[in-house]
Amino acid sequence: MTLEIMDESTTTIKAEPSLLSCIKRDIERVVRCNPGPARSLIVVLTNRGFQAVLLYRISRALWKHRVPILPLIFTRLAQHLFAIDISYMADLGPGIVIMHGFGLVIGNQVRVEGDCYFYQGVTLGTKGTEWVSSEETDGQPVIGREVMFGAGAKALGPIHIGQNCVIGANAVVLRDVPPNSVAVGVPARVVGHRPMPPWADKQIEAPYAESKEQHIEG
């Protein structure tokens, strides 16, 4: 069940989905990429991307219940087994698919709404502005649903990537990306429009419809 809490500014805060519902959605999304008989069992037993996400889910659940040490141990286990580093403090919605995954890094303030795809070498985190300026604030990305990150792509700083985007291989995203966009390059720029894929949740609606090419500067 989803809970809604209204604060003094009338902002609605939705509770995170349950652990089991997240795992179920993760499996469904991986199976969609690898259809065939008995695929759910095969995914659970052999898919290293799913197994890394499962370790993240368990570590985050333990952290939310204030269990000491174990969240870090499960995180370290995923790092050593799969070379995938997902902070248990990151907020990843259901339906996360990791393809290959070697070298994936997701920082502790990242928020991913769910139903997203990550290839190897992807980094979501800070720009590291504290190394060059004590006055500039830093942060980490918020990612909408149905976003695909190609191999080696980076999203850095307090930016928002809208729903249904494709971030090309080795792109470095330093500015917001509108929904339904294809962004490539260093620094990344929007070069095209992405139609909503047929498997996407039909309840998703773009918050704004800007689709023309724009330059994303650091």
Backbone as CSV, one residue per row, in Angstrom:
resi,resn,N_x,N_y,N_z,CA_x,CA_y,CA_z,C_x,C_y,C_z
1,MET,0.843,-1.197,0.000,0.000,0.000,0.000,0.874,1.240,0.000
2,THR,0.462,2.230,-0.769,1.191,3.487,-0.827,0.599,4.482,0.162
3,LEU,1.434,5.032,1.006,0.995,6.014,1.980,1.307,7.401,1.472
4,GLU,0.448,8.357,1.791,0.681,9.735,1.410,0.661,10.588,2.668
5,ILE,1.678,11.437,2.832,1.806,12.283,3.998,1.816,13.721,3.528
6,MET,0.932,14.520,4.079,0.835,15.919,3.690,1.538,16.770,4.726
7,ASP,2.540,17.557,4.311,3.219,18.442,5.241,2.574,19.816,5.187
8,GLU,3.172,20.784,5.886,2.578,22.103,5.985,2.503,22.819,4.651
9,SER,3.378,22.472,3.712,3.375,23.113,2.395,2.522,22.342,1.392
10,THR,1.761,21.344,1.873,0.850,20.514,1.067,1.596,19.664,0.047
11,THR,2.877,19.394,0.298,3.634,18.505,-0.571,3.279,17.058,-0.254
12,THR,3.020,16.259,-1.266,2.691,14.858,-1.077,3.963,14.022,-1.118
13,ILE,4.171,13.206,-0.078,5.340,12.342,-0.005,4.858,10.899,-0.050
14,LYS,5.269,10.162,-1.044,4.834,8.779,-1.178,5.883,7.846,-0.595
15,ALA,5.396,6.848,0.164,6.294,5.868,0.753,6.924,5.019,-0.346
16,GLU,8.105,4.496,-0.062,8.768,3.619,-1.025,7.974,2.330,-1.182
17,PRO,8.011,1.728,-2.377,7.374,0.422,-2.558,8.017,-0.610,-1.641
18,SER,7.306,-1.681,-1.367,7.833,-2.718,-0.493,9.007,-3.440,-1.154
19,LEU,9.795,-4.095,-0.329,10.951,-4.844,-0.825,10.521,-5.907,-1.832
20,LEU,9.486,-6.670,-1.506,9.055,-7.752,-2.387,8.500,-7.233,-3.706
21,SER,7.770,-6.113,-3.661,7.232,-5.567,-4.905,8.344,-5.053,-5.807
22,CYS,9.392,-4.487,-5.213,10.545,-4.038,-6.002,11.249,-5.217,-6.662
23,ILE,11.469,-6.271,-5.895,12.153,-7.453,-6.433,11.330,-8.077,-7.549
24,LYS,10.021,-8.161,-7.347,9.144,-8.735,-8.380,9.244,-7.925,-9.671
25,ARG,9.215,-6.607,-9.558,9.309,-5.751,-10.747,10.681,-5.879,-11.400
26,ASP,11.743,-5.966,-10.586,13.086,-6.159,-11.134,13.137,-7.415,-11.994
27,ILE,12.593,-8.508,-11.473,12.601,-9.778,-12.207,11.796,-9.655,-13.500
28,GLU,10.620,-9.030,-13.425,9.787,-8.875,-14.619,10.515,-8.111,-15.711
29,ARG,11.233,-7.064,-15.330,11.925,-6.256,-16.331,13.106,-7.006,-16.941
30,VAL,13.837,-7.748,-16.132,14.954,-8.527,-16.679,14.431,-9.619,-17.600
31,VAL,13.347,-10.281,-17.208,12.756,-11.326,-18.042,12.283,-10.751,-19.369
32,ARG,11.730,-9.524,-19.359,11.298,-8.907,-20.609,12.452,-8.767,-21.585
33,CYS,13.657,-8.532,-21.048,14.840,-8.423,-21.910,15.362,-9.779,-22.344
34,ASN,14.954,-10.854,-21.638,15.456,-12.197,-21.930,14.298,-13.183,-21.900
35,PRO,13.362,-13.100,-22.856,12.171,-13.954,-22.808,12.510,-15.417,-23.044
36,GLY,11.663,-16.291,-22.496,11.849,-17.722,-22.687,11.255,-18.485,-21.522
37,PRO,11.143,-19.797,-21.647,10.555,-20.609,-20.580,11.421,-20.604,-19.328
38,ALA,10.777,-20.582,-18.180,11.449,-20.648,-16.874,12.450,-19.524,-16.670
39,ARG,12.219,-18.391,-17.333,13.215,-17.321,-17.263,13.315,-16.712,-15.873
40,SER,12.226,-16.633,-15.131,12.285,-16.026,-13.806,13.271,-16.759,-12.910
41,LEU,13.216,-18.087,-12.923,14.135,-18.875,-12.111,15.566,-18.687,-12.579
42,ILE,15.772,-18.668,-13.878,17.116,-18.488,-14.419,17.675,-17.122,-14.040
43,VAL,16.833,-16.084,-14.102,17.270,-14.737,-13.712,17.731,-14.721,-12.266
44,VAL,16.937,-15.281,-11.383,17.272,-15.277,-9.958,18.581,-16.015,-9.698
45,LEU,18.807,-17.121,-10.409,19.965,-17.962,-10.125,21.234,-17.514,-10.832
46,THR,21.103,-16.847,-11.989,22.299,-16.638,-12.809,22.558,-15.208,-13.250
47,ASN,21.573,-14.323,-13.216,21.773,-12.986,-13.767,22.501,-12.108,-12.755
48,ARG,23.743,-11.736,-13.054,24.540,-11.003,-12.079,24.028,-9.580,-11.861
49,GLY,23.430,-8.991,-12.889,22.848,-7.669,-12.708,21.717,-7.700,-11.705
50,PHE,20.818,-8.690,-11.857,19.731,-8.820,-10.890,20.269,-9.121,-9.499
51,GLN,21.262,-9.990,-9.419,21.808,-10.348,-8.105,22.434,-9.140,-7.410
52,ALA,23.082,-8.266,-8.177,23.641,-7.045,-7.585,22.529,-6.131,-7.079
53,VAL,21.442,-6.005,-7.862,20.306,-5.190,-7.422,19.657,-5.808,-6.185
54,LEU,19.576,-7.134,-6.136,18.999,-7.812,-4.973,19.809,-7.509,-3.712
55,LEU,21.129,-7.560,-3.819,21.969,-7.218,-2.671,21.745,-5.769,-2.246
56,TYR,21.584,-4.871,-3.233,21.269,-3.478,-2.899,19.928,-3.397,-2.165
57,ARG,18.903,-4.087,-2.670,17.578,-4.033,-2.050,17.653,-4.497,-0.585
58,ILE,18.372,-5.582,-0.353,18.485,-6.103,1.010,19.243,-5.124,1.900
59,SER,20.341,-4.585,1.391,21.144,-3.657,2.204,20.354,-2.396,2.528
60,ARG,19.565,-1.898,1.560,18.767,-0.698,1.822,17.672,-0.977,2.857
61,ALA,17.024,-2.148,2.743,15.986,-2.495,3.711,16.571,-2.576,5.121
62,LEU,17.749,-3.159,5.236,18.402,-3.240,6.546,18.753,-1.850,7.066
63,TRP,19.257,-0.998,6.169,19.622,0.366,6.570,18.403,1.145,7.041
64,LYS,17.275,1.011,6.334,16.056,1.715,6.718,15.542,1.243,8.077
65,HIS,15.849,-0.003,8.425,15.457,-0.529,9.730,16.562,-0.341,10.780
66,ARG,17.547,0.498,10.419,18.611,0.887,11.354,19.458,-0.296,11.839
67,VAL,19.595,-1.295,10.971,20.475,-2.419,11.300,21.912,-1.994,11.011
68,PRO,22.824,-2.066,11.981,24.198,-1.604,11.747,25.030,-2.629,10.978
69,ILE,26.059,-2.144,10.324,27.130,-2.946,9.701,26.660,-3.753,8.492
70,LEU,25.559,-4.501,8.633,25.147,-5.408,7.559,24.898,-4.711,6.227
71,PRO,24.277,-3.519,6.187,24.115,-2.866,4.878,25.442,-2.647,4.167
72,LEU,26.451,-2.251,4.902,27.769,-2.038,4.296,28.384,-3.354,3.848
73,ILE,28.164,-4.409,4.595,28.709,-5.718,4.223,28.091,-6.206,2.917
74,PHE,26.768,-6.068,2.779,26.124,-6.483,1.534,26.583,-5.620,0.355
75,THR,26.803,-4.335,0.604,27.310,-3.461,-0.452,28.703,-3.896,-0.890
76,ARG,29.567,-4.174,0.069,30.920,-4.636,-0.253,30.881,-5.969,-0.989
77,LEU,29.949,-6.836,-0.632,29.822,-8.130,-1.311,29.513,-7.930,-2.788
78,ALA,28.585,-7.023,-3.093,28.262,-6.744,-4.498,29.459,-6.151,-5.227
79,GLN,30.217,-5.298,-4.549,31.406,-4.713,-5.170,32.413,-5.796,-5.546
80,HIS,32.651,-6.727,-4.640,33.669,-7.759,-4.881,33.187,-8.818,-5.879
81,LEU,31.911,-9.180,-5.814,31.407,-10.237,-6.687,31.165,-9.758,-8.111
82,PHE,30.657,-8.521,-8.266,30.177,-8.063,-9.567,30.826,-6.778,-10.061
83,ALA,31.706,-6.173,-9.257,32.298,-4.870,-9.602,31.206,-3.832,-9.851
84,ILE,30.157,-3.888,-9.046,29.038,-2.950,-9.110,28.903,-2.281,-7.752
85,ASP,28.912,-0.957,-7.739,28.906,-0.201,-6.486,27.644,0.662,-6.423
86,ILE,26.619,0.169,-5.710,25.377,0.912,-5.510,25.244,1.215,-4.029
87,SER,25.236,2.483,-3.681,25.092,2.852,-2.275,23.722,2.436,-1.758
88,TYR,23.692,1.875,-0.560,22.416,1.502,0.041,21.579,2.726,0.415
89,MET,22.179,3.919,0.392,21.421,5.144,0.648,20.791,5.722,-0.614
90,ALA,21.192,5.227,-1.786,20.543,5.632,-3.029,19.111,5.112,-3.045
91,ASP,18.222,5.849,-3.701,16.805,5.493,-3.746,16.465,5.022,-5.158
92,LEU,16.443,3.705,-5.347,16.153,3.120,-6.658,14.763,2.504,-6.642
93,GLY,13.894,2.993,-7.508,12.549,2.448,-7.605,12.551,1.060,-8.222
94,PRO,11.384,0.434,-8.308,11.304,-0.933,-8.846,11.569,-0.981,-10.342
95,GLY,12.020,-2.135,-10.810,12.232,-2.332,-12.240,13.598,-1.914,-12.733
96,ILE,14.644,-2.142,-11.933,16.014,-1.784,-12.318,16.662,-2.957,-13.045
97,VAL,17.205,-2.668,-14.231,17.882,-3.697,-15.026,19.324,-3.256,-15.267
98,ILE,20.270,-4.119,-14.912,21.688,-3.857,-15.143,22.189,-4.836,-16.195
99,MET,22.649,-4.297,-17.318,23.162,-5.115,-18.409,24.689,-5.135,-18.330
100,HIS,25.263,-6.289,-18.137,26.714,-6.466,-17.955,27.133,-5.847,-16.625
101,GLY,27.080,-4.532,-16.501,27.177,-3.895,-15.199,28.550,-3.616,-14.657
102,PHE,29.582,-4.226,-15.200,30.929,-4.060,-14.638,31.299,-2.575,-14.594
103,GLY,31.657,-2.088,-13.405,32.065,-0.697,-13.259,30.929,0.277,-13.011
104,LEU,29.709,-0.203,-12.802,28.575,0.681,-12.497,28.740,1.285,-11.107
105,VAL,28.533,2.615,-10.998,28.616,3.305,-9.713,27.385,4.201,-9.562
106,ILE,26.658,4.055,-8.450,25.502,4.891,-8.136,25.686,5.456,-6.736
107,GLY,25.736,6.792,-6.625,26.049,7.462,-5.375,24.905,7.474,-4.381
108,ASN,25.225,7.944,-3.165,24.286,7.780,-2.060,23.122,8.763,-2.054
109,GLN,23.131,9.801,-2.900,22.005,10.730,-2.956,21.209,10.596,-4.253
110,VAL,21.533,9.626,-5.049,20.856,9.437,-6.336,19.439,8.915,-6.104
111,ARG,18.524,9.407,-6.918,17.157,8.896,-6.906,16.791,8.459,-8.313
112,VAL,16.343,7.224,-8.450,15.891,6.683,-9.733,14.453,6.219,-9.546
113,GLU,13.548,6.757,-10.347,12.132,6.448,-10.149,11.798,5.001,-10.462
114,GLY,12.545,4.365,-11.359,12.315,2.956,-11.647,12.210,2.666,-13.128
115,ASP,12.167,1.354,-13.465,12.055,0.885,-14.852,13.159,1.485,-15.723
116,CYS,14.397,1.428,-15.213,15.543,2.005,-15.933,16.574,0.930,-16.239
117,TYR,17.407,1.220,-17.243,18.370,0.251,-17.750,19.770,0.867,-17.708
118,PHE,20.725,0.100,-17.191,22.090,0.596,-17.040,23.072,-0.402,-17.648
119,TYR,23.894,0.089,-18.574,24.963,-0.741,-19.116,26.245,-0.503,-18.314
120,GLN,27.280,-1.222,-18.673,28.521,-1.200,-17.906,29.174,0.186,-17.911
121,GLY,29.853,0.500,-16.820,30.625,1.731,-16.746,29.828,2.991,-16.493
122,VAL,28.548,2.873,-16.194,27.717,4.054,-15.920,28.037,4.605,-14.533
123,THR,28.079,5.942,-14.423,28.293,6.603,-13.135,27.203,7.639,-12.904
124,LEU,26.547,7.553,-11.757,25.591,8.563,-11.308,26.100,9.096,-9.977
125,GLY,26.441,10.396,-9.922,26.998,10.922,-8.683,27.246,12.415,-8.760
126,THR,28.168,12.885,-7.941,28.475,14.312,-7.874,29.465,14.705,-8.959
127,LYS,29.548,16.025,-9.203,30.546,16.564,-10.134,31.905,16.734,-9.456
128,GLY,31.939,16.691,-8.131,33.190,16.909,-7.411,33.592,18.367,-7.340
129,THR,32.594,19.265,-7.293,32.916,20.693,-7.306,33.658,21.144,-6.059
130,GLU,33.576,20.358,-4.985,34.291,20.760,-3.765,35.804,20.764,-3.951
131,TRP,36.274,20.078,-4.988,37.709,20.048,-5.253,38.199,21.326,-5.919
132,VAL,37.292,22.075,-6.531,37.711,23.275,-7.264,37.080,24.556,-6.720
133,SER,35.998,24.439,-5.937,35.348,25.635,-5.414,34.626,25.305,-4.121
134,SER,34.860,26.095,-3.106,34.189,25.896,-1.827,32.837,26.603,-1.792
135,GLU,32.531,27.395,-2.817,31.293,28.172,-2.838,30.192,27.513,-3.662
136,GLU,30.559,26.703,-4.635,29.564,26.074,-5.503,28.995,24.824,-4.848
137,THR,27.677,24.724,-4.814,27.030,23.554,-4.228,27.018,22.394,-5.220
138,ASP,27.023,21.185,-4.683,27.020,19.981,-5.505,25.806,19.141,-5.122
139,GLY,25.596,18.081,-5.823,24.478,17.189,-5.546,24.545,16.000,-6.476
140,GLN,23.478,15.225,-6.517,23.450,14.030,-7.334,22.147,13.948,-8.116
141,PRO,22.120,13.166,-9.181,20.993,13.216,-10.127,19.695,12.596,-9.612
142,VAL,18.606,13.058,-10.203,17.294,12.432,-10.084,16.919,11.943,-11.481
143,ILE,16.573,10.663,-11.580,16.330,10.033,-12.879,14.869,9.596,-12.963
144,GLY,14.189,9.990,-14.044,12.815,9.566,-14.255,12.717,8.115,-14.688
145,ARG,11.512,7.678,-14.979,11.282,6.292,-15.370,11.602,6.083,-16.852
146,GLU,11.867,4.818,-17.191,12.125,4.394,-18.571,13.308,5.141,-19.181
147,VAL,14.397,5.254,-18.432,15.618,5.877,-18.947,16.659,4.785,-19.163
148,MET,17.351,4.843,-20.294,18.411,3.892,-20.601,19.741,4.622,-20.671
149,PHE,20.728,4.137,-19.912,22.077,4.679,-19.930,22.986,3.720,-20.692
150,GLY,23.581,4.219,-21.795,24.519,3.413,-22.555,25.835,3.226,-21.821
151,ALA,26.664,2.344,-22.336,27.928,2.003,-21.692,28.794,3.248,-21.486
152,GLY,29.285,3.415,-20.265,30.196,4.508,-19.958,29.543,5.859,-19.765
153,ALA,28.219,5.940,-19.797,27.537,7.228,-19.635,27.680,7.743,-18.207
154,LYS,27.695,9.073,-18.069,27.821,9.707,-16.763,26.707,10.744,-16.602
155,ALA,26.099,10.787,-15.432,25.162,11.849,-15.065,25.646,12.399,-13.730
156,LEU,26.069,13.667,-13.726,26.787,14.207,-12.569,26.150,15.500,-12.087
157,GLY,26.053,15.643,-10.772,25.554,16.869,-10.186,24.062,16.836,-9.906
158,PRO,23.511,17.950,-9.372,22.096,18.020,-8.992,21.195,18.286,-10.194
159,ILE,21.102,17.321,-11.080,20.352,17.467,-12.327,19.158,16.528,-12.335
160,HIS,18.257,16.755,-13.286,17.095,15.885,-13.454,17.053,15.401,-14.896
161,ILE,16.971,14.091,-15.059,16.786,13.490,-16.376,15.360,12.988,-16.440
162,GLY,14.588,13.525,-17.384,13.171,13.212,-17.467,12.908,11.778,-17.880
163,GLN,11.657,11.402,-17.807,11.230,10.050,-18.162,11.490,9.749,-19.633
164,ASN,11.666,8.452,-19.922,11.727,7.956,-21.298,12.847,8.611,-22.106
165,CYS,14.032,8.679,-21.521,15.207,9.221,-22.227,16.216,8.126,-22.530
166,VAL,17.022,8.370,-23.530,18.196,7.535,-23.817,19.427,8.412,-23.667
167,ILE,20.360,7.977,-22.831,21.639,8.654,-22.650,22.690,7.811,-23.356
168,GLY,23.277,8.353,-24.409,24.167,7.572,-25.258,25.445,7.144,-24.570
169,ALA,26.096,6.155,-25.150,27.347,5.633,-24.602,28.373,6.754,-24.455
170,ASN,29.017,6.790,-23.285,30.094,7.735,-22.959,29.646,9.200,-22.898
171,ALA,28.342,9.451,-22.927,27.854,10.817,-22.753,28.123,11.283,-21.328
172,VAL,28.348,12.592,-21.165,28.537,13.184,-19.841,27.455,14.243,-19.661
173,VAL,26.456,13.924,-18.855,25.304,14.799,-18.666,25.536,15.671,-17.437
174,LEU,25.521,16.998,-17.645,25.764,17.955,-16.568,24.598,18.909,-16.366
175,ARG,23.598,18.844,-17.231,22.413,19.687,-17.139,21.155,18.841,-17.282
176,ASP,20.011,19.418,-16.914,18.739,18.708,-17.034,18.499,18.252,-18.469
177,VAL,17.846,17.098,-18.586,17.450,16.567,-19.893,15.931,16.445,-19.910
178,PRO,15.254,17.044,-20.894,13.790,16.963,-20.952,13.324,15.525,-21.171
179,PRO,12.100,15.219,-20.795,11.553,13.883,-21.057,11.541,13.568,-22.554
180,ASN,11.570,12.261,-22.854,11.430,11.765,-24.233,12.552,12.253,-25.140
181,SER,13.776,12.334,-24.588,14.915,12.869,-25.345,16.003,11.815,-25.523
182,VAL,16.808,12.027,-26.552,18.041,11.266,-26.756,19.189,12.250,-26.606
183,ALA,20.099,11.984,-25.647,21.210,12.890,-25.371,22.533,12.158,-25.571
184,VAL,23.458,12.810,-26.273,24.764,12.206,-26.544,25.841,13.281,-26.434
185,GLY,27.092,12.831,-26.306,28.215,13.751,-26.400,28.794,14.180,-25.065
186,VAL,29.910,14.954,-25.177,30.613,15.493,-24.005,30.861,16.980,-24.243
187,PRO,30.191,17.880,-23.505,29.048,17.580,-22.625,27.832,17.173,-23.439
188,ALA,26.892,16.500,-22.797,25.757,15.936,-23.529,24.849,17.021,-24.087
189,ARG,24.263,16.735,-25.233,23.250,17.609,-25.817,22.141,16.748,-26.388
190,VAL,20.945,17.291,-26.394,19.787,16.563,-26.905,19.817,16.593,-28.423
191,VAL,19.751,15.423,-29.046,19.841,15.333,-30.507,18.603,14.725,-31.142
192,GLY,17.652,14.292,-30.336,16.467,13.690,-30.930,15.384,13.422,-29.911
193,HIS,14.261,12.938,-30.433,13.084,12.630,-29.627,12.917,11.120,-29.566
194,ARG,12.569,10.600,-28.396,12.338,9.172,-28.246,10.855,8.901,-28.022
195,PRO,10.207,8.154,-28.900,8.808,7.786,-28.654,8.710,6.893,-27.418
196,MET,7.561,6.923,-26.771,7.342,6.049,-25.625,7.338,4.596,-26.075
197,PRO,8.167,3.731,-25.495,8.205,2.324,-25.925,6.901,1.614,-25.604
198,PRO,6.547,0.582,-26.370,5.248,-0.076,-26.192,5.093,-0.764,-24.847
199,TRP,6.215,-1.136,-24.204,6.126,-1.838,-22.928,6.014,-0.884,-21.737
200,ALA,6.122,0.414,-21.961,6.147,1.374,-20.858,4.789,1.468,-20.177
201,ASP,4.828,1.822,-18.913,3.619,2.039,-18.135,2.831,3.196,-18.751
202,LYS,1.605,2.952,-19.171,0.816,3.977,-19.866,0.418,5.125,-18.946
203,GLN,0.590,4.956,-17.630,0.233,6.020,-16.708,1.283,7.124,-16.672
204,ILE,2.451,6.860,-17.230,3.496,7.871,-17.244,3.111,8.980,-18.217
205,GLU,3.222,10.213,-17.794,2.947,11.348,-18.660,4.072,12.357,-18.523
206,ALA,4.483,12.925,-19.646,5.577,13.884,-19.615,5.161,15.156,-18.880
207,PRO,5.975,15.646,-17.923,5.636,16.876,-17.227,5.757,18.117,-18.101
208,TYR,6.566,18.039,-19.146,6.603,19.121,-20.105,7.074,18.567,-21.433
209,ALA,6.799,19.276,-22.510,6.915,18.692,-23.847,8.031,19.299,-24.669
210,GLU,9.054,19.817,-24.028,10.158,20.395,-24.798,10.955,19.287,-25.453
211,SER,11.072,19.291,-26.775,11.770,18.221,-27.474,12.793,18.711,-28.469
212,LYS,12.916,20.004,-28.651,13.876,20.496,-29.624,15.298,20.337,-29.093
213,GLU,16.263,20.326,-29.997,17.657,20.135,-29.607,18.141,21.294,-28.733
214,GLN,18.844,20.945,-27.673,19.424,21.959,-26.808,20.814,21.507,-26.387
215,HIS,21.674,22.490,-26.060,23.022,22.174,-25.621,23.079,22.152,-24.112
216,ILE,23.727,21.139,-23.562,23.814,20.985,-22.116,25.253,21.291,-21.725
217,GLU,25.461,22.416,-21.114,26.812,22.863,-20.820,27.163,22.645,-19.359
218,GLY,28.450,22.416,-19.095,28.896,22.275,-17.722,29.328,23.605,-17.181
